[in-house]
Amino acid sequence: MIYQGFEAWIFRVTMWSMLVAGVMYVVFGQLTVRRLRRNPATRDCLGMSWLSGEDIAHVAFAVGIPRRIHQRAENGCLGFMVAKSEVVLQHTTRLDRILGWLCYWSIMVYLVLLLSSYFILPRR
């Protein structure tokens, strides 16, 4: 399928954002979450994972959004599934938090672009 003009631009931006989000996910997982998994104090505070590597997303969510919003998620009925933000913030450095923020928001930008391109690009 060959896109032209605006459609091609949306497609390229979506693919580049997917690449950036994937790289950020791997880098954040290797630098930060790996260290948190090895620490006995934080091992059980990374949230419940159904899939391998899902705790990377939980930690990125914990440092990527404002604490008030995350604490609402922690206190909700599915609070056992998210990482404990207080524990994660205690055991991470400023660089880890910046990487987590970048990882979380790069994934969110990619998902928004992916969903919007589904509705913008014509179906053939």
Chimera marker file (.cmm) of the C-alpha trace (Angstrom):
<marker_set name="trace">
<marker id="1" x="0.000" y="0.000" z="0.000" r="1" g="1" b="0" radius="0.5"/>
<marker id="2" x="1.551" y="3.299" z="-1.087" r="1" g="1" b="0" radius="0.5"/>
<marker id="3" x="0.546" y="6.450" z="0.760" r="1" g="1" b="0" radius="0.5"/>
<marker id="4" x="1.021" y="9.946" z="-0.617" r="1" g="1" b="0" radius="0.5"/>
<marker id="5" x="1.056" y="13.395" z="0.949" r="1" g="1" b="0" radius="0.5"/>
<marker id="6" x="-0.465" y="13.715" z="4.397" r="1" g="1" b="0" radius="0.5"/>
<marker id="7" x="-1.114" y="9.990" z="4.681" r="1" g="1" b="0" radius="0.5"/>
<marker id="8" x="2.553" y="9.238" z="4.080" r="1" g="1" b="0" radius="0.5"/>
<marker id="9" x="3.568" y="11.796" z="6.686" r="1" g="1" b="0" radius="0.5"/>
<marker id="10" x="1.230" y="10.276" z="9.309" r="1" g="1" b="0" radius="0.5"/>
<marker id="11" x="2.525" y="6.810" z="8.499" r="1" g="1" b="0" radius="0.5"/>
<marker id="12" x="6.203" y="7.863" z="8.776" r="1" g="1" b="0" radius="0.5"/>
<marker id="13" x="5.664" y="9.730" z="12.045" r="1" g="1" b="0" radius="0.5"/>
<marker id="14" x="3.829" y="6.730" z="13.496" r="1" g="1" b="0" radius="0.5"/>
<marker id="15" x="6.591" y="4.318" z="12.503" r="1" g="1" b="0" radius="0.5"/>
<marker id="16" x="9.340" y="6.595" z="13.873" r="1" g="1" b="0" radius="0.5"/>
<marker id="17" x="7.458" y="7.025" z="17.134" r="1" g="1" b="0" radius="0.5"/>
<marker id="18" x="7.154" y="3.240" z="17.378" r="1" g="1" b="0" radius="0.5"/>
<marker id="19" x="10.922" y="2.937" z="16.975" r="1" g="1" b="0" radius="0.5"/>
<marker id="20" x="11.605" y="5.597" z="19.608" r="1" g="1" b="0" radius="0.5"/>
<marker id="21" x="9.097" y="4.046" z="22.042" r="1" g="1" b="0" radius="0.5"/>
<marker id="22" x="10.643" y="0.601" z="21.586" r="1" g="1" b="0" radius="0.5"/>
<marker id="23" x="14.169" y="1.846" z="22.160" r="1" g="1" b="0" radius="0.5"/>
<marker id="24" x="13.093" y="3.830" z="25.240" r="1" g="1" b="0" radius="0.5"/>
<marker id="25" x="11.281" y="0.758" z="26.600" r="1" g="1" b="0" radius="0.5"/>
<marker id="26" x="14.393" y="-1.409" z="26.301" r="1" g="1" b="0" radius="0.5"/>
<marker id="27" x="16.762" y="1.241" z="27.668" r="1" g="1" b="0" radius="0.5"/>
<marker id="28" x="14.515" y="2.006" z="30.639" r="1" g="1" b="0" radius="0.5"/>
<marker id="29" x="14.062" y="-1.695" z="31.352" r="1" g="1" b="0" radius="0.5"/>
<marker id="30" x="17.788" y="-2.405" z="31.266" r="1" g="1" b="0" radius="0.5"/>
<marker id="31" x="18.934" y="0.616" z="33.255" r="1" g="1" b="0" radius="0.5"/>
<marker id="32" x="16.238" y="1.064" z="35.879" r="1" g="1" b="0" radius="0.5"/>
<marker id="33" x="13.757" y="-1.776" z="36.187" r="1" g="1" b="0" radius="0.5"/>
<marker id="34" x="16.469" y="-4.419" z="36.153" r="1" g="1" b="0" radius="0.5"/>
<marker id="35" x="17.991" y="-2.797" z="39.238" r="1" g="1" b="0" radius="0.5"/>
<marker id="36" x="14.572" y="-2.554" z="40.915" r="1" g="1" b="0" radius="0.5"/>
<marker id="37" x="13.893" y="-6.255" z="40.258" r="1" g="1" b="0" radius="0.5"/>
<marker id="38" x="17.129" y="-7.241" z="42.000" r="1" g="1" b="0" radius="0.5"/>
<marker id="39" x="16.456" y="-5.089" z="45.065" r="1" g="1" b="0" radius="0.5"/>
<marker id="40" x="14.560" y="-7.133" z="47.716" r="1" g="1" b="0" radius="0.5"/>
<marker id="41" x="12.818" y="-3.985" z="49.003" r="1" g="1" b="0" radius="0.5"/>
<marker id="42" x="11.266" y="-3.196" z="45.616" r="1" g="1" b="0" radius="0.5"/>
<marker id="43" x="10.833" y="-6.629" z="44.071" r="1" g="1" b="0" radius="0.5"/>
<marker id="44" x="7.262" y="-7.089" z="45.324" r="1" g="1" b="0" radius="0.5"/>
<marker id="45" x="6.247" y="-3.449" z="44.690" r="1" g="1" b="0" radius="0.5"/>
<marker id="46" x="6.452" y="-3.456" z="40.882" r="1" g="1" b="0" radius="0.5"/>
<marker id="47" x="2.861" y="-4.516" z="40.305" r="1" g="1" b="0" radius="0.5"/>
<marker id="48" x="1.381" y="-7.748" z="39.061" r="1" g="1" b="0" radius="0.5"/>
<marker id="49" x="2.604" y="-8.793" z="35.630" r="1" g="1" b="0" radius="0.5"/>
<marker id="50" x="0.634" y="-10.989" z="33.281" r="1" g="1" b="0" radius="0.5"/>
<marker id="51" x="3.300" y="-10.743" z="30.598" r="1" g="1" b="0" radius="0.5"/>
<marker id="52" x="7.067" y="-10.755" z="30.741" r="1" g="1" b="0" radius="0.5"/>
<marker id="53" x="8.350" y="-7.186" z="30.896" r="1" g="1" b="0" radius="0.5"/>
<marker id="54" x="5.051" y="-5.658" z="31.911" r="1" g="1" b="0" radius="0.5"/>
<marker id="55" x="6.637" y="-4.364" z="35.107" r="1" g="1" b="0" radius="0.5"/>
<marker id="56" x="8.663" y="-1.978" z="32.917" r="1" g="1" b="0" radius="0.5"/>
<marker id="57" x="5.402" y="-0.343" z="31.869" r="1" g="1" b="0" radius="0.5"/>
<marker id="58" x="4.190" y="-0.304" z="35.500" r="1" g="1" b="0" radius="0.5"/>
<marker id="59" x="7.323" y="1.510" z="36.690" r="1" g="1" b="0" radius="0.5"/>
<marker id="60" x="7.206" y="3.934" z="33.754" r="1" g="1" b="0" radius="0.5"/>
<marker id="61" x="3.563" y="4.632" z="34.624" r="1" g="1" b="0" radius="0.5"/>
<marker id="62" x="4.533" y="5.230" z="38.259" r="1" g="1" b="0" radius="0.5"/>
<marker id="63" x="7.165" y="7.845" z="37.390" r="1" g="1" b="0" radius="0.5"/>
<marker id="64" x="5.588" y="9.183" z="34.186" r="1" g="1" b="0" radius="0.5"/>
<marker id="65" x="2.345" y="10.629" z="35.458" r="1" g="1" b="0" radius="0.5"/>
<marker id="66" x="1.565" y="12.951" z="38.384" r="1" g="1" b="0" radius="0.5"/>
<marker id="67" x="1.569" y="11.244" z="41.782" r="1" g="1" b="0" radius="0.5"/>
<marker id="68" x="-2.012" y="12.205" z="42.581" r="1" g="1" b="0" radius="0.5"/>
<marker id="69" x="-3.319" y="10.392" z="39.514" r="1" g="1" b="0" radius="0.5"/>
<marker id="70" x="-1.152" y="7.356" z="40.206" r="1" g="1" b="0" radius="0.5"/>
<marker id="71" x="-2.231" y="7.206" z="43.829" r="1" g="1" b="0" radius="0.5"/>
<marker id="72" x="-5.853" y="7.072" z="42.676" r="1" g="1" b="0" radius="0.5"/>
<marker id="73" x="-4.904" y="4.039" z="40.576" r="1" g="1" b="0" radius="0.5"/>
<marker id="74" x="-3.095" y="2.479" z="43.559" r="1" g="1" b="0" radius="0.5"/>
<marker id="75" x="-6.097" y="2.962" z="45.850" r="1" g="1" b="0" radius="0.5"/>
<marker id="76" x="-8.605" y="1.654" z="43.312" r="1" g="1" b="0" radius="0.5"/>
<marker id="77" x="-9.985" y="-1.849" z="43.122" r="1" g="1" b="0" radius="0.5"/>
<marker id="78" x="-7.145" y="-2.937" z="40.779" r="1" g="1" b="0" radius="0.5"/>
<marker id="79" x="-4.412" y="-1.289" z="42.844" r="1" g="1" b="0" radius="0.5"/>
<marker id="80" x="-2.483" y="-4.546" z="43.198" r="1" g="1" b="0" radius="0.5"/>
<marker id="81" x="-1.688" y="-4.436" z="39.473" r="1" g="1" b="0" radius="0.5"/>
<marker id="82" x="0.230" y="-1.111" z="39.461" r="1" g="1" b="0" radius="0.5"/>
<marker id="83" x="3.650" y="-0.339" z="40.908" r="1" g="1" b="0" radius="0.5"/>
<marker id="84" x="3.830" y="1.392" z="44.282" r="1" g="1" b="0" radius="0.5"/>
<marker id="85" x="4.907" y="4.914" z="43.381" r="1" g="1" b="0" radius="0.5"/>
<marker id="86" x="6.345" y="5.850" z="46.787" r="1" g="1" b="0" radius="0.5"/>
<marker id="87" x="8.653" y="2.833" z="46.874" r="1" g="1" b="0" radius="0.5"/>
<marker id="88" x="9.673" y="3.274" z="43.244" r="1" g="1" b="0" radius="0.5"/>
<marker id="89" x="10.441" y="6.972" z="43.738" r="1" g="1" b="0" radius="0.5"/>
<marker id="90" x="12.527" y="6.218" z="46.847" r="1" g="1" b="0" radius="0.5"/>
<marker id="91" x="14.736" y="3.752" z="44.986" r="1" g="1" b="0" radius="0.5"/>
<marker id="92" x="15.248" y="5.648" z="41.720" r="1" g="1" b="0" radius="0.5"/>
<marker id="93" x="17.538" y="8.510" z="40.802" r="1" g="1" b="0" radius="0.5"/>
<marker id="94" x="16.603" y="11.658" z="38.937" r="1" g="1" b="0" radius="0.5"/>
<marker id="95" x="17.995" y="10.169" z="35.699" r="1" g="1" b="0" radius="0.5"/>
<marker id="96" x="15.815" y="7.073" z="36.198" r="1" g="1" b="0" radius="0.5"/>
<marker id="97" x="12.738" y="9.265" z="36.622" r="1" g="1" b="0" radius="0.5"/>
<marker id="98" x="13.557" y="11.254" z="33.498" r="1" g="1" b="0" radius="0.5"/>
<marker id="99" x="14.022" y="8.019" z="31.524" r="1" g="1" b="0" radius="0.5"/>
<marker id="100" x="10.739" y="6.684" z="32.919" r="1" g="1" b="0" radius="0.5"/>
<marker id="101" x="8.934" y="9.864" z="31.982" r="1" g="1" b="0" radius="0.5"/>
<marker id="102" x="10.360" y="9.749" z="28.453" r="1" g="1" b="0" radius="0.5"/>
<marker id="103" x="9.539" y="6.053" z="28.121" r="1" g="1" b="0" radius="0.5"/>
<marker id="104" x="5.951" y="6.453" z="29.288" r="1" g="1" b="0" radius="0.5"/>
<marker id="105" x="5.176" y="9.470" z="27.128" r="1" g="1" b="0" radius="0.5"/>
<marker id="106" x="6.876" y="8.053" z="24.029" r="1" g="1" b="0" radius="0.5"/>
<marker id="107" x="4.641" y="4.993" z="24.331" r="1" g="1" b="0" radius="0.5"/>
<marker id="108" x="1.559" y="7.200" z="24.815" r="1" g="1" b="0" radius="0.5"/>
<marker id="109" x="2.432" y="9.339" z="21.767" r="1" g="1" b="0" radius="0.5"/>
<marker id="110" x="2.893" y="6.201" z="19.685" r="1" g="1" b="0" radius="0.5"/>
<marker id="111" x="-0.448" y="4.766" z="20.792" r="1" g="1" b="0" radius="0.5"/>
<marker id="112" x="-2.283" y="8.015" z="20.074" r="1" g="1" b="0" radius="0.5"/>
<marker id="113" x="-0.683" y="8.238" z="16.630" r="1" g="1" b="0" radius="0.5"/>
<marker id="114" x="-1.473" y="4.604" z="15.927" r="1" g="1" b="0" radius="0.5"/>
<marker id="115" x="-5.123" y="4.986" z="16.874" r="1" g="1" b="0" radius="0.5"/>
<marker id="116" x="-5.496" y="8.300" z="15.067" r="1" g="1" b="0" radius="0.5"/>
<marker id="117" x="-3.880" y="6.919" z="11.916" r="1" g="1" b="0" radius="0.5"/>
<marker id="118" x="-6.418" y="4.105" z="11.969" r="1" g="1" b="0" radius="0.5"/>
<marker id="119" x="-9.191" y="6.668" z="11.713" r="1" g="1" b="0" radius="0.5"/>
<marker id="120" x="-7.356" y="9.076" z="9.344" r="1" g="1" b="0" radius="0.5"/>
<marker id="121" x="-5.863" y="6.725" z="6.758" r="1" g="1" b="0" radius="0.5"/>
<marker id="122" x="-8.333" y="5.342" z="4.221" r="1" g="1" b="0" radius="0.5"/>
<marker id="123" x="-9.214" y="1.670" z="4.346" r="1" g="1" b="0" radius="0.5"/>
<marker id="124" x="-8.715" y="-0.170" z="1.085" r="1" g="1" b="0" radius="0.5"/>
<link id1="1" id2="2" r="1" g="1" b="0" radius="0.2"/>
<link id1="2" id2="3" r="1" g="1" b="0" radius="0.2"/>
<link id1="3" id2="4" r="1" g="1" b="0" radius="0.2"/>
<link id1="4" id2="5" r="1" g="1" b="0" radius="0.2"/>
<link id1="5" id2="6" r="1" g="1" b="0" radius="0.2"/>
<link id1="6" id2="7" r="1" g="1" b="0" radius="0.2"/>
<link id1="7" id2="8" r="1" g="1" b="0" radius="0.2"/>
<link id1="8" id2="9" r="1" g="1" b="0" radius="0.2"/>
<link id1="9" id2="10" r="1" g="1" b="0" radius="0.2"/>
<link id1="10" id2="11" r="1" g="1" b="0" radius="0.2"/>
<link id1="11" id2="12" r="1" g="1" b="0" radius="0.2"/>
<link id1="12" id2="13" r="1" g="1" b="0" radius="0.2"/>
<link id1="13" id2="14" r="1" g="1" b="0" radius="0.2"/>
<link id1="14" id2="15" r="1" g="1" b="0" radius="0.2"/>
<link id1="15" id2="16" r="1" g="1" b="0" radius="0.2"/>
<link id1="16" id2="17" r="1" g="1" b="0" radius="0.2"/>
<link id1="17" id2="18" r="1" g="1" b="0" radius="0.2"/>
<link id1="18" id2="19" r="1" g="1" b="0" radius="0.2"/>
<link id1="19" id2="20" r="1" g="1" b="0" radius="0.2"/>
<link id1="20" id2="21" r="1" g="1" b="0" radius="0.2"/>
<link id1="21" id2="22" r="1" g="1" b="0" radius="0.2"/>
<link id1="22" id2="23" r="1" g="1" b="0" radius="0.2"/>
<link id1="23" id2="24" r="1" g="1" b="0" radius="0.2"/>
<link id1="24" id2="25" r="1" g="1" b="0" radius="0.2"/>
<link id1="25" id2="26" r="1" g="1" b="0" radius="0.2"/>
<link id1="26" id2="27" r="1" g="1" b="0" radius="0.2"/>
<link id1="27" id2="28" r="1" g="1" b="0" radius="0.2"/>
<link id1="28" id2="29" r="1" g="1" b="0" radius="0.2"/>
<link id1="29" id2="30" r="1" g="1" b="0" radius="0.2"/>
<link id1="30" id2="31" r="1" g="1" b="0" radius="0.2"/>
<link id1="31" id2="32" r="1" g="1" b="0" radius="0.2"/>
<link id1="32" id2="33" r="1" g="1" b="0" radius="0.2"/>
<link id1="33" id2="34" r="1" g="1" b="0" radius="0.2"/>
<link id1="34" id2="35" r="1" g="1" b="0" radius="0.2"/>
<link id1="35" id2="36" r="1" g="1" b="0" radius="0.2"/>
<link id1="36" id2="37" r="1" g="1" b="0" radius="0.2"/>
<link id1="37" id2="38" r="1" g="1" b="0" radius="0.2"/>
<link id1="38" id2="39" r="1" g="1" b="0" radius="0.2"/>
<link id1="39" id2="40" r="1" g="1" b="0" radius="0.2"/>
<link id1="40" id2="41" r="1" g="1" b="0" radius="0.2"/>
<link id1="41" id2="42" r="1" g="1" b="0" radius="0.2"/>
<link id1="42" id2="43" r="1" g="1" b="0" radius="0.2"/>
<link id1="43" id2="44" r="1" g="1" b="0" radius="0.2"/>
<link id1="44" id2="45" r="1" g="1" b="0" radius="0.2"/>
<link id1="45" id2="46" r="1" g="1" b="0" radius="0.2"/>
<link id1="46" id2="47" r="1" g="1" b="0" radius="0.2"/>
<link id1="47" id2="48" r="1" g="1" b="0" radius="0.2"/>
<link id1="48" id2="49" r="1" g="1" b="0" radius="0.2"/>
<link id1="49" id2="50" r="1" g="1" b="0" radius="0.2"/>
<link id1="50" id2="51" r="1" g="1" b="0" radius="0.2"/>
<link id1="51" id2="52" r="1" g="1" b="0" radius="0.2"/>
<link id1="52" id2="53" r="1" g="1" b="0" radius="0.2"/>
<link id1="53" id2="54" r="1" g="1" b="0" radius="0.2"/>
<link id1="54" id2="55" r="1" g="1" b="0" radius="0.2"/>
<link id1="55" id2="56" r="1" g="1" b="0" radius="0.2"/>
<link id1="56" id2="57" r="1" g="1" b="0" radius="0.2"/>
<link id1="57" id2="58" r="1" g="1" b="0" radius="0.2"/>
<link id1="58" id2="59" r="1" g="1" b="0" radius="0.2"/>
<link id1="59" id2="60" r="1" g="1" b="0" radius="0.2"/>
<link id1="60" id2="61" r="1" g="1" b="0" radius="0.2"/>
<link id1="61" id2="62" r="1" g="1" b="0" radius="0.2"/>
<link id1="62" id2="63" r="1" g="1" b="0" radius="0.2"/>
<link id1="63" id2="64" r="1" g="1" b="0" radius="0.2"/>
<link id1="64" id2="65" r="1" g="1" b="0" radius="0.2"/>
<link id1="65" id2="66" r="1" g="1" b="0" radius="0.2"/>
<link id1="66" id2="67" r="1" g="1" b="0" radius="0.2"/>
<link id1="67" id2="68" r="1" g="1" b="0" radius="0.2"/>
<link id1="68" id2="69" r="1" g="1" b="0" radius="0.2"/>
<link id1="69" id2="70" r="1" g="1" b="0" radius="0.2"/>
<link id1="70" id2="71" r="1" g="1" b="0" radius="0.2"/>
<link id1="71" id2="72" r="1" g="1" b="0" radius="0.2"/>
<link id1="72" id2="73" r="1" g="1" b="0" radius="0.2"/>
<link id1="73" id2="74" r="1" g="1" b="0" radius="0.2"/>
<link id1="74" id2="75" r="1" g="1" b="0" radius="0.2"/>
<link id1="75" id2="76" r="1" g="1" b="0" radius="0.2"/>
<link id1="76" id2="77" r="1" g="1" b="0" radius="0.2"/>
<link id1="77" id2="78" r="1" g="1" b="0" radius="0.2"/>
<link id1="78" id2="79" r="1" g="1" b="0" radius="0.2"/>
<link id1="79" id2="80" r="1" g="1" b="0" radius="0.2"/>
<link id1="80" id2="81" r="1" g="1" b="0" radius="0.2"/>
<link id1="81" id2="82" r="1" g="1" b="0" radius="0.2"/>
<link id1="82" id2="83" r="1" g="1" b="0" radius="0.2"/>
<link id1="83" id2="84" r="1" g="1" b="0" radius="0.2"/>
<link id1="84" id2="85" r="1" g="1" b="0" radius="0.2"/>
<link id1="85" id2="86" r="1" g="1" b="0" radius="0.2"/>
<link id1="86" id2="87" r="1" g="1" b="0" radius="0.2"/>
<link id1="87" id2="88" r="1" g="1" b="0" radius="0.2"/>
<link id1="88" id2="89" r="1" g="1" b="0" radius="0.2"/>
<link id1="89" id2="90" r="1" g="1" b="0" radius="0.2"/>
<link id1="90" id2="91" r="1" g="1" b="0" radius="0.2"/>
<link id1="91" id2="92" r="1" g="1" b="0" radius="0.2"/>
<link id1="92" id2="93" r="1" g="1" b="0" radius="0.2"/>
<link id1="93" id2="94" r="1" g="1" b="0" radius="0.2"/>
<link id1="94" id2="95" r="1" g="1" b="0" radius="0.2"/>
<link id1="95" id2="96" r="1" g="1" b="0" radius="0.2"/>
<link id1="96" id2="97" r="1" g="1" b="0" radius="0.2"/>
<link id1="97" id2="98" r="1" g="1" b="0" radius="0.2"/>
<link id1="98" id2="99" r="1" g="1" b="0" radius="0.2"/>
<link id1="99" id2="100" r="1" g="1" b="0" radius="0.2"/>
<link id1="100" id2="101" r="1" g="1" b="0" radius="0.2"/>
<link id1="101" id2="102" r="1" g="1" b="0" radius="0.2"/>
<link id1="102" id2="103" r="1" g="1" b="0" radius="0.2"/>
<link id1="103" id2="104" r="1" g="1" b="0" radius="0.2"/>
<link id1="104" id2="105" r="1" g="1" b="0" radius="0.2"/>
<link id1="105" id2="106" r="1" g="1" b="0" radius="0.2"/>
<link id1="106" id2="107" r="1" g="1" b="0" radius="0.2"/>
<link id1="107" id2="108" r="1" g="1" b="0" radius="0.2"/>
<link id1="108" id2="109" r="1" g="1" b="0" radius="0.2"/>
<link id1="109" id2="110" r="1" g="1" b="0" radius="0.2"/>
<link id1="110" id2="111" r="1" g="1" b="0" radius="0.2"/>
<link id1="111" id2="112" r="1" g="1" b="0" radius="0.2"/>
<link id1="112" id2="113" r="1" g="1" b="0" radius="0.2"/>
<link id1="113" id2="114" r="1" g="1" b="0" radius="0.2"/>
<link id1="114" id2="115" r="1" g="1" b="0" radius="0.2"/>
<link id1="115" id2="116" r="1" g="1" b="0" radius="0.2"/>
<link id1="116" id2="117" r="1" g="1" b="0" radius="0.2"/>
<link id1="117" id2="118" r="1" g="1" b="0" radius="0.2"/>
<link id1="118" id2="119" r="1" g="1" b="0" radius="0.2"/>
<link id1="119" id2="120" r="1" g="1" b="0" radius="0.2"/>
<link id1="120" id2="121" r="1" g="1" b="0" radius="0.2"/>
<link id1="121" id2="122" r="1" g="1" b="0" radius="0.2"/>
<link id1="122" id2="123" r="1" g="1" b="0" radius="0.2"/>
<link id1="123" id2="124" r="1" g="1" b="0" radius="0.2"/>
</marker_set>
